[in-house]
Amino acid sequence: MAVAAQTALPGDGLYPLKRGLESAHAQLTFDRAARGRVLLDNASTRLDEVAELSRTGGSADQVGETLDAFTQEAVSGSDLLVADYQATGDSSSITSVRTFTAASMARLRLLQGVVPPGARDQLLQAAQALDQVEQVSAHACPGCPGPSVTEVPSVLSQAAQAAAADSWLVATPSTGPGSHHHPGSPGGVKLPHVGGSLPPASVTDPSPSDPGLLTPTANDVQHTVQHLTDGLTDNQQTDLGSTVADTTGNLLDAVGDVGNTLVDTVGGTLDSVGSALPTGLPTLP
């Protein structure tokens, strides 16, 4: 049944068993970097499922939920690998993140033409998460080797252009130093001059050159990626700590989850087989 479940798709009877075995594999992988790579492999499997569902006429809900699962696993795995690089200095962890990000972004670019229209939002969210993952990994280790994203899905570039179009600049002409009179203000209120090249009551976007606005600090890197998709996947996150206590708990939980999944799946399968058997068989003496 475990072998048969490997090819199951969302909606199939064996699909919960497939996901349960994947989760157990991740939880029972105690090395932080190795666990991160397992999660990224699982995320790649989700894209395989998205492609197959789209090809065979899967529903928008199924495709969207699978894309959400991809985003969660991609974020969790990348976070573990960035944390491993910070702790060990092993550049191969960042290389794994960059390789995964470049390959997955290319796949999303191809999938955007075949996924159901109702799943486009989830595809955009997945692309945005990958874009942020790439930025965090580049900040963590600018000199680490690995491929870069060269092309992004059009839904992502269009969203970026729309966000840029929303930026605006409003400023009243300066009439001289010191206090300024705003002719359109009620009662002729005078606004003090606060310095700089803009007059009072001017509103601008924050300067894009301010490093404090665009670049995360070193303390932010480890958990920045993990929380990118809060709200996109119902805030479901997994504590993937690597302490002995967490590992013991993960081991027991994972074994229990797999056992429960096997019992439920096998029971349901046997019930289905039993209902298909012919009735009225002769009774043996």
ABEGO torsion letter per residue (X at the ends): XAAAAAABBBGBAAAAAAAAAAAAAAAABABAAAAAAAAAAAAAAAAAAAAAAAAAGBBAAAAAAAAAAAAAAAAAAAAAAAAAAAAAGBAAAAAAAAAAAAAAAAAAAAAAAABBAAAAAAAAAAAAAAAAAAAAAAAABAABBEBBBABBBAAAAAAAAAAAAABBBBBBBBAEBEBBBBAABBGGBBBBBAEEABBBGBBBBBBAABAAAABBBAAAAAAAAAAAABGAAGGBBBBABABAAAAAAAAAAAAAAAAAAAAAAAAAAAAAAAAABBBGBBBBX
